[in-house]
């Protein structure tokens, strides 16, 4: 038999009791035959049944309500727990997202800093050759701000890249990188040397990155190193070559001198030999004069002496730099050189043809260097004479400025002129051995080479040239000061 739930036992008992009472009352009144009394009792019984039913319904409803309340509270508790857990997870994910964004921003700033700190120009382009990346070096070199450069044609911003349009196309379409080193390039309207790299961006599936690194200074240093190698190689050859040339040259000079002596009328031995051989020396001298043989002798002697001078210059060029050096003031040395050159020009009557002027400004307050005074004077004298000769060749009255000044722990000696200048083609060769723009017989091409060797090899200094055609030329010598 199924047991009733505990909560329904009391209402059932009450209903059952009420029904029993109603039946008993009805039976009693029926047996007694009293109808008038039966009707109120019956009404009361019915009321009791109704009240009991209502009571049972209310009790049941209350229990249902309590059950619903309990279930609702449990559901709310579960939902609150679930919502709290979801909220916690959401908060955690938001925190992770914020951390990821911060890390992404830091990474972006880090890579941007790397790109902007590199000295090379880094330019990103898309398939239409429009700029997508423009680092600080590109902005500094071209003077074009990043915002203004983005989405602009790279050929418009850097016209020099037009020569490499095919390479850029190959990099984007065929993923073929291009690397060119030390190429002549027009960058910001200036001629320079650059290393150019064009690389595809296969992972981005579009575009390329272009690297332009200005290596003009490196090329200049390499050219100087080549120049040094040339000078050193020639120096090694010069000593032996000079001695080899000197021996036959000395013989030529001696023979020319002997020829002049043995045909002279002043030596008694010549008269004796002429009498024995039946030759009249006076007639011989007349013959020499008529045929200008004396001029040939003189020309041969001058040519031999000039060859000796060239050999002497080669020996100077091959000088090992072991000349005595010591702490010497530079300003007095230059002053002495200028006075010497003025006296030499006055003695040669050069001032009769030209009105040259030399302006001296010895403004260097510190001028003590470890140097060889004769070598420094030789360099300055070479520069002054080159300037004078350049002006005279162009029929110009020279105005030569000789200055000294201090710069970055060095004394600078500048010799500038108002001459015709040096062409860009010749400017890179002025320090090459035997290079000269003078006519045949007017220069050996060793003056500047010797000067270069003296300054760079013997005194650890530098010598530079700056020239503009039709304006003039300036040579600047830098010597380290003694600490």
C-alpha positions in Angstrom: 0.0 0.0 0.0 1.4 3.4 -1.0 2.0 5.8 1.9 0.7 9.3 1.7 3.2 12.1 1.9 3.5 13.5 5.4 2.3 17.0 4.4 -1.1 15.5 3.2 -1.9 13.3 6.3 -3.5 16.0 8.5 -5.8 17.5 5.8 -7.0 13.9 4.9 -7.9 13.1 8.5 -9.8 16.4 8.9 -11.8 15.8 5.7 -12.5 12.2 6.7 -13.7 13.2 10.2 -16.0 15.9 8.7 -17.5 13.3 6.4 -18.1 10.8 9.2 -19.7 13.5 11.4 -21.9 14.5 8.5 -23.0 10.9 7.8 -23.7 10.3 11.5 -25.7 13.4 12.0 -27.7 12.7 8.9 -28.5 9.2 10.0 -29.5 10.3 13.5 -31.8 12.9 12.2 -33.3 10.5 9.7 -34.0 7.9 12.4 -35.6 10.4 14.6 -37.8 11.7 11.7 -37.0 15.2 12.6 -36.6 17.0 9.3 -36.4 20.6 10.6 -33.5 19.9 12.7 -31.6 18.0 9.9 -31.4 20.8 7.5 -29.1 23.2 9.6 -26.9 20.4 10.6 -26.6 19.4 7.0 -25.7 22.9 6.1 -23.1 23.0 8.8 -21.7 19.8 7.6 -21.4 21.0 4.1 -19.8 24.2 5.3 -17.3 22.1 7.3 -16.5 20.1 4.1 -16.1 23.3 2.1 -13.9 24.8 4.7 -11.9 21.7 5.0 -11.5 21.5 1.2 -10.4 25.1 1.1 -8.0 24.5 3.9 -6.6 21.5 2.1 -6.3 23.5 -1.1 -4.6 26.3 0.7 -2.2 23.9 2.4 -1.5 22.2 -0.9 -1.1 25.5 -2.6 1.2 26.8 0.1 3.4 23.6 -0.2 3.5 24.1 -3.9 4.4 27.7 -3.5 7.2 26.7 -1.0 8.4 24.1 -3.5 8.4 26.6 -6.3 10.2 29.2 -4.1 12.8 26.6 -3.1 13.3 25.6 -6.7 13.4 29.2 -7.8 16.0 30.0 -5.1 18.1 27.1 -6.1 17.8 28.1 -9.8 18.7 31.7 -8.9 21.6 30.4 -6.8 22.8 28.2 -9.7 22.4 31.1 -12.2 24.1 33.5 -9.9 27.0 31.1 -9.5 27.1 30.6 -13.2 26.9 34.3 -13.9 29.6 35.0 -11.3 31.9 32.4 -12.9 31.2 33.8 -16.4 31.8 37.3 -15.1 35.1 36.2 -13.5 36.1 34.5 -16.8 35.2 37.6 -18.7 37.2 39.7 -16.4 40.1 37.4 -16.8 39.8 37.4 -20.5 39.5 41.2 -20.6 42.7 41.4 -18.4 44.5 39.0 -20.8 43.3 41.1 -23.8 44.5 44.3 -22.2 47.9 42.6 -21.4 48.1 41.4 -25.0 47.3 44.8 -26.3 49.9 46.3 -24.1 52.4 43.7 -25.2 51.5 44.3 -28.8 51.9 48.0 -28.4 55.3 47.6 -26.7 56.4 45.2 -29.4 55.2 47.6 -32.1 57.0 50.5 -30.5 60.1 48.3 -30.1 60.3 47.4 -33.7 59.4 50.9 -34.7 62.3 52.2 -32.6 64.6 49.6 -34.3 63.6 50.8 -37.8 63.9 54.4 -36.9 67.3 54.0 -35.2 68.9 52.4 -38.2 71.0 54.8 -40.3 69.8 53.2 -43.6 66.7 54.4 -45.3 64.0 51.7 -45.0 61.0 52.1 -47.3 58.1 49.7 -47.6 56.0 49.7 -50.8 52.9 47.9 -52.0 52.0 46.4 -55.4 51.2 49.9 -56.7 54.7 51.1 -55.6 53.0 53.3 -53.0 54.9 53.9 -49.8 53.7 52.0 -46.7 56.7 52.4 -44.5 59.0 55.5 -44.2 61.5 55.4 -41.3 63.3 58.3 -39.6 66.4 58.0 -41.8 64.3 58.4 -44.9 62.6 61.4 -43.4 65.9 63.0 -42.4 67.6 62.3 -45.7 64.8 63.5 -48.0 63.3 66.1 -45.7 59.8 64.6 -46.3 57.7 63.8 -43.3 56.3 60.3 -42.8 52.7 61.4 -43.1 53.4 63.2 -46.3 55.3 60.2 -47.7 52.8 57.5 -47.0 50.7 56.3 -50.0 52.8 58.4 -52.3 54.6 56.9 -55.3 58.1 55.9 -54.3 59.5 57.1 -57.7 58.0 60.5 -57.0 59.7 60.7 -53.6 63.0 59.2 -54.7 63.5 59.7 -58.5 66.8 57.8 -58.4 64.8 54.5 -58.0 63.4 54.9 -61.5 66.6 53.3 -62.8 65.8 50.2 -60.7 62.1 49.9 -61.6 62.6 46.5 -63.2 64.3 45.2 -60.1 61.5 46.4 -57.9 59.0 44.7 -60.3 61.0 41.4 -60.1 61.1 41.6 -56.3 57.3 42.0 -56.1 56.1 39.8 -58.9 58.8 37.1 -59.0 60.2 37.3 -55.4 63.7 38.0 -56.8 65.8 40.2 -54.4 68.3 42.7 -55.7 71.5 43.9 -53.9 73.8 46.5 -55.4 76.8 47.9 -53.6 78.5 51.2 -53.8 76.5 52.5 -56.8 76.3 56.1 -57.9 72.9 57.5 -56.8 71.0 60.7 -56.8 69.6 61.2 -53.3 67.9 64.5 -52.2 69.4 66.2 -55.3 72.9 65.2 -54.1 75.3 62.7 -55.9 76.4 60.0 -53.5 77.3 56.3 -53.2 74.8 53.9 -51.7 74.2 50.2 -51.0 70.8 49.4 -52.4 68.8 46.3 -51.4 65.3 45.4 -52.7 63.6 42.5 -51.0 60.2 40.9 -51.6 57.7 40.4 -48.7 56.3 36.9 -49.5 54.6 36.5 -46.1 52.7 39.7 -46.5 51.8 38.4 -50.0 52.3 41.9 -51.5 54.9 44.6 -51.8 58.6 44.9 -51.1 61.0 46.6 -48.7 63.8 48.9 -50.1 67.0 49.6 -48.1 69.2 52.6 -49.1 72.4 53.0 -47.1 74.5 56.0 -47.9 78.1 54.7 -48.0 79.8 57.8 -49.5 82.1 58.1 -46.5 83.1 54.4 -46.8 83.8 54.8 -50.5 85.9 57.9 -49.8 87.9 56.0 -47.1 88.4 53.1 -49.5 89.6 55.4 -52.2 92.0 56.9 -49.7 93.2 53.4 -48.8 93.7 52.7 -52.5 95.6 56.0 -52.8 97.8 55.0 -49.9 98.5 51.6 -51.5 99.5 53.4 -54.7 101.8 55.7 -52.9 103.3 52.9 -50.8 103.8 50.7 -53.8 105.4 53.5 -55.7 107.5 54.4 -52.7 108.9 50.9 -52.6 109.9 51.1 -56.3 111.1 54.7 -56.2 114.4 54.2 -54.4 115.7 51.5 -56.6 114.3 53.2 -59.7 116.0 56.5 -58.8 119.4 54.9 -58.4 119.0 53.0 -61.6 118.2 56.2 -63.5 120.8 58.3 -61.7 123.7 56.3 -62.9 123.2 56.7 -66.7 121.9 60.3 -66.1 125.1 61.2 -64.3 127.1 59.8 -67.2 125.1 61.9 -69.7 125.6 65.1 -67.6 129.3 64.4 -67.3 129.7 63.6 -71.0 127.8 66.8 -71.9 130.1 68.8 -69.6 133.2 67.2 -71.1 132.0 67.9 -74.6 131.6 71.6 -73.7 134.9 71.7 -72.0 136.8 70.0 -74.8 135.5 72.3 -77.5 136.2 75.4 -75.4 138.8 77.9 -76.6 139.9 78.6 -73.0 141.6 75.3 -72.3 145.2 75.0 -73.5 144.9 71.3 -73.9 142.2 71.9 -76.5 144.5 74.2 -78.5 147.3 71.7 -78.4 145.0 68.8 -79.6 143.6 71.0 -82.4 147.2 71.9 -83.6 148.2 68.3 -83.7 145.1 67.3 -85.6 145.1 70.4 -87.9 141.8 71.8 -86.7 141.1 75.5 -86.2 139.1 75.8 -83.0 137.9 79.3 -83.9 136.4 77.9 -87.1 135.0 75.0 -85.1 133.3 77.5 -82.8 132.0 79.4 -85.7 130.6 76.2 -87.2 128.9 75.4 -83.8 127.4 78.8 -83.7 126.2 78.5 -87.4 124.6 75.1 -86.8 123.4 76.0 -83.3 125.2 73.1 -81.8 125.7 75.0 -78.6 122.0 75.3 -78.2 121.7 71.5 -78.7 124.3 71.0 -75.9 122.4 73.5 -73.7 119.1 71.8 -74.4 120.5 68.3 -73.7 122.0 69.6 -70.5 118.7 71.2 -69.4 116.8 68.0 -70.2 119.3 65.9 -68.3 119.1 68.3 -65.3 115.3 68.2 -65.5 115.5 64.4 -65.5 117.7 64.7 -62.4 115.1 66.9 -60.8 112.4 64.3 -61.4 114.6 61.6 -59.9 115.2 63.9 -56.9 111.4 64.3 -56.5 111.0 60.6 -56.7 113.5 60.2 -53.9 111.6 62.7 -51.8 108.5 60.7 -52.5 110.1 57.6 -51.3 111.4 59.3 -48.2 110.8 56.9 -45.3 109.7 59.7 -42.9 112.6 59.3 -40.6 113.4 63.0 -40.7 113.9 64.5 -37.2 110.6 65.5 -35.6 109.9 67.5 -32.6 107.5 69.9 -31.0 107.3 72.8 -33.4 105.0 75.8 -33.8 103.3 75.8 -37.2 102.5 79.5 -37.5 106.1 80.7 -37.7 106.9 78.0 -40.2 104.2 79.2 -42.5 105.2 82.8 -42.0 108.8 81.9 -43.1 107.5 80.1 -46.2 105.4 83.1 -47.3 108.3 85.4 -47.0 110.6 83.0 -48.9 108.1 82.7 -51.7 107.7 86.5 -51.9 111.4 86.9 -52.2 111.7 84.2 -54.8 109.0 85.8 -57.0 110.6 89.2 -56.6 114.0 87.8 -57.7 112.4 86.1 -60.7 110.6 89.3 -61.7 107.3 87.5 -61.7 105.6 90.6 -60.3 106.4 92.5 -63.5 103.8 90.3 -65.4 101.3 89.6 -62.7 100.0 91.4 -59.6 99.7 88.5 -57.2 98.6 89.0 -53.6 98.9 86.7 -50.6 96.8 87.2 -47.5 98.0 85.6 -44.3 95.7 85.0 -41.3 97.4 82.8 -38.7 94.6 82.6 -36.2 95.3 79.2 -34.7 95.9 79.8 -31.0 97.3 76.4 -30.5 99.9 75.4 -33.1 102.4 73.1 -31.5 102.7 69.8 -33.4 105.2 67.0 -33.5 106.5 67.5 -37.0 109.5 67.9 -39.3 109.7 71.7 -40.2 111.3 71.2 -43.6 108.6 68.8 -44.7 105.8 71.0 -43.5 107.3 74.0 -45.2 107.7 71.9 -48.4 104.0 71.0 -48.4 102.9 74.6 -47.8 105.3 75.9 -50.5 104.0 73.3 -53.0 100.4 74.4 -52.3 101.3 78.1 -52.7 103.2 77.5 -56.0 100.5 75.3 -57.4 98.0 78.1 -56.7 100.2 80.7 -58.4 100.9 78.5 -61.4 97.2 77.7 -61.8 96.3 81.4 -61.8 99.1 82.3 -64.2 98.1 79.6 -66.6 94.6 81.2 -66.7 96.2 84.7 -66.9 94.7 85.6 -63.6 96.2 87.9 -60.9 96.2 85.5 -58.0 94.7 86.2 -54.6 95.9 83.5 -52.3 94.6 83.2 -48.7 96.7 81.3 -46.2 94.9 80.6 -42.9 95.5 78.6 -39.8 92.8 77.7 -37.3 92.0 75.1 -34.7 89.4 72.4 -35.1 88.7 69.3 -33.0 92.2 68.9 -31.5 94.0 69.8 -34.7 95.5 72.7 -36.5 94.2 73.4 -39.9 96.3 75.0 -42.7 94.1 76.3 -45.5 95.6 77.5 -48.8 92.9 78.8 -51.2 93.0 80.7 -54.5 90.8 82.4 -57.0 92.1 80.4 -59.9 90.3 78.4 -62.6 89.5 75.5 -60.3 89.8 71.8 -60.9 87.2 69.8 -62.9 85.2 67.1 -61.1 86.9 64.5 -63.4 90.4 65.5 -62.3 89.5 66.3 -58.7 89.7 62.6 -57.7 93.2 62.2 -59.2 95.0 65.3 -57.9 97.0 63.2 -55.4 97.9 60.4 -57.8 101.6 60.1 -58.6 102.6 61.7 -61.9 99.2 63.2 -62.4 99.3 66.7 -63.8 97.2 69.0 -65.9 100.2 71.1 -66.9 101.8 70.9 -70.3 104.6 68.6 -71.2 107.8 69.7 -69.5 106.0 72.0 -67.0 105.3 69.6 -64.2 106.2 66.2 -62.9 102.9 65.4 -61.2 104.7 64.6 -57.9 104.3 67.8 -55.9 100.9 66.9 -54.5 101.7 63.2 -54.2 104.7 64.0 -52.1 102.7 66.5 -50.0 100.0 63.8 -49.5 102.6 61.3 -48.4 104.3 63.7 -46.0 101.1 64.7 -44.3 99.3 61.3 -44.1 102.2 58.9 -43.6 104.8 61.0 -41.9 102.6 63.2 -39.7 99.3 61.2 -39.2 97.4 64.1 -40.7 95.0 64.6 -43.5 95.0 66.7 -46.7 91.7 67.5 -48.5 90.8 69.5 -51.6 87.7 71.4 -52.5 87.3 73.1 -55.9 84.7 74.7 -58.1 85.5 75.4 -61.7 85.6 79.1 -62.4 85.7 80.0 -58.7 88.9 78.6 -57.2 90.5 75.8 -55.2 91.1 75.3 -51.5 93.5 72.7 -49.9 93.1 72.0 -46.2 95.9 70.3 -44.2 95.0 69.0 -40.7 97.8 68.1 -38.2 97.1 66.7 -34.8 98.1 69.0 -31.9 100.4 67.8 -29.2 98.5 67.1 -26.0 
